[in-house]
Amino acid sequence: MRDVGILVWVGFLVIGVIGSMVSSARRQAAAGAQGRGPHVPPATAAAAQQRLVQALQARAQVQAPAPTSSPRPPQPRPAPPRPASAPRSEAAAAPPVRRVRQRSFFGSGPELVRAVIAAEVLGKPRGLNDEYR
């Protein structure tokens, strides 16, 4: 009976893989047909694409600002104001960098030792005992 179940499972697996492959092939074929258009020959599509590129390049040249003969340097930024509470001779202390230490999966050393000792003392949980023993 177990062998029949395994064979049925393998059969479903094979059917699923083949169905997925067929579905993927259909999607690719549909995407290829949509990209070209149902009744537009490839030569006409290439010509239309070339005209579009030329039109966009012409628009970019028209919209580009004319370069000036002497570019002006950018204005320097003003210095940020200092807080009034800090004296001028002493810089404001940076807040201490708090580094978060990633907690170990098993905890610290002493916690791990306590857990092992507790497991030895308490023994196996009752739910894991064999009821037919």
C-alpha positions as CSV (number, residue, x, y, z in Angstrom):
1,M,0.0,0.0,0.0
2,R,2.9,2.3,0.8
3,D,4.4,1.7,-2.6
4,V,1.2,2.6,-4.3
5,G,1.1,5.9,-2.4
6,I,4.6,6.7,-3.5
7,L,3.8,6.0,-7.1
8,V,0.7,8.2,-7.0
9,W,2.8,11.0,-5.5
10,V,5.5,10.7,-8.1
11,G,2.8,10.7,-10.8
12,F,1.3,13.9,-9.5
13,L,4.8,15.4,-9.3
14,V,5.5,14.5,-13.0
15,I,2.2,15.9,-14.1
16,G,2.8,19.1,-12.2
17,V,6.2,19.6,-13.8
18,I,5.0,18.9,-17.3
19,G,2.0,21.2,-16.8
20,S,4.3,24.0,-15.6
21,M,6.6,23.6,-18.6
22,V,3.6,23.8,-21.0
23,S,2.2,26.8,-19.2
24,S,5.5,28.6,-19.4
25,A,5.9,27.8,-23.1
26,R,2.4,29.2,-23.8
27,R,3.2,32.4,-21.9
28,Q,6.4,32.9,-23.9
29,A,4.6,32.3,-27.2
30,A,1.9,34.8,-26.3
31,A,4.4,37.4,-25.2
32,G,6.4,37.0,-28.5
33,A,3.2,37.4,-30.5
34,Q,2.1,40.5,-28.6
35,G,5.6,42.1,-28.9
36,R,5.5,41.9,-32.7
37,G,1.9,42.7,-33.0
38,P,-0.6,40.4,-34.8
39,H,-0.5,42.0,-38.2
40,V,2.6,44.3,-38.3
41,P,5.5,43.0,-40.3
42,P,8.9,43.1,-38.5
43,A,10.4,45.6,-41.0
44,T,7.6,48.1,-40.4
45,A,8.0,47.8,-36.6
46,A,11.8,48.4,-36.9
47,A,11.1,51.5,-39.1
48,A,8.6,52.8,-36.6
49,Q,11.0,52.3,-33.7
50,Q,13.8,54.2,-35.6
51,R,11.5,57.1,-36.3
52,L,10.6,57.2,-32.5
53,V,14.2,57.3,-31.5
54,Q,15.0,60.1,-34.0
55,A,12.0,62.1,-32.7
56,L,13.1,61.7,-29.1
57,Q,16.7,62.8,-30.0
58,A,15.4,65.9,-31.8
59,R,13.2,66.8,-28.8
60,A,16.1,66.4,-26.4
61,Q,18.3,68.7,-28.5
62,V,15.5,71.4,-28.6
63,Q,14.9,71.2,-24.8
64,A,18.6,71.3,-23.9
65,P,19.6,74.6,-22.4
66,A,22.2,76.6,-24.3
67,P,25.6,76.6,-22.6
68,T,26.8,79.9,-21.2
69,S,30.2,81.3,-22.0
70,S,31.3,81.7,-18.3
71,P,29.7,79.4,-15.8
72,R,29.3,80.9,-12.3
73,P,30.7,78.9,-9.4
74,P,28.0,77.8,-6.8
75,Q,27.5,80.0,-3.8
76,P,29.2,78.6,-0.6
77,R,26.9,77.3,2.0
78,P,26.6,79.3,5.3
79,A,28.0,77.6,8.4
80,P,25.4,76.0,10.6
81,P,24.6,78.0,13.7
82,R,26.2,76.7,16.9
83,P,23.9,75.8,19.9
84,A,23.9,78.5,22.5
85,S,24.3,76.1,25.4
86,A,27.8,74.8,24.5
87,P,30.7,77.1,25.2
88,R,32.7,78.2,22.2
89,S,36.0,76.8,23.3
90,E,34.6,73.3,23.8
91,A,33.1,71.3,21.0
92,A,29.7,69.6,21.6
93,A,30.3,66.0,22.7
94,A,29.0,63.4,20.3
95,P,26.5,61.0,21.7
96,P,28.1,57.6,22.7
97,V,27.8,55.0,20.0
98,R,25.7,52.2,21.2
99,R,26.5,48.9,19.6
100,V,23.9,46.3,19.7
101,R,25.4,42.9,20.3
102,Q,23.6,40.1,18.5
103,R,22.3,37.6,21.0
104,S,23.6,34.1,20.6
105,F,21.1,31.4,19.6
106,F,22.1,29.3,22.7
107,G,22.4,32.3,25.1
108,S,25.5,33.0,27.2
109,G,27.8,30.3,28.6
110,P,26.2,30.2,32.1
111,E,22.7,30.0,30.6
112,L,23.7,27.1,28.4
113,V,25.3,25.2,31.4
114,R,22.1,25.7,33.5
115,A,19.9,24.4,30.7
116,V,22.0,21.3,30.3
117,I,22.0,20.6,34.0
118,A,18.2,21.2,34.2
119,A,17.7,18.8,31.3
120,E,19.8,16.1,33.0
121,V,17.9,16.5,36.3
122,L,14.4,16.7,34.9
123,G,14.8,13.9,32.4
124,K,12.8,13.2,29.3
125,P,9.3,14.9,29.1
126,R,6.4,12.6,29.8
127,G,4.9,13.2,26.4
128,L,8.0,11.5,24.8
129,N,7.8,8.4,26.9
130,D,6.8,5.2,25.1
131,E,3.3,4.3,26.2
132,Y,3.7,0.6,25.3
133,R,6.9,0.1,27.4
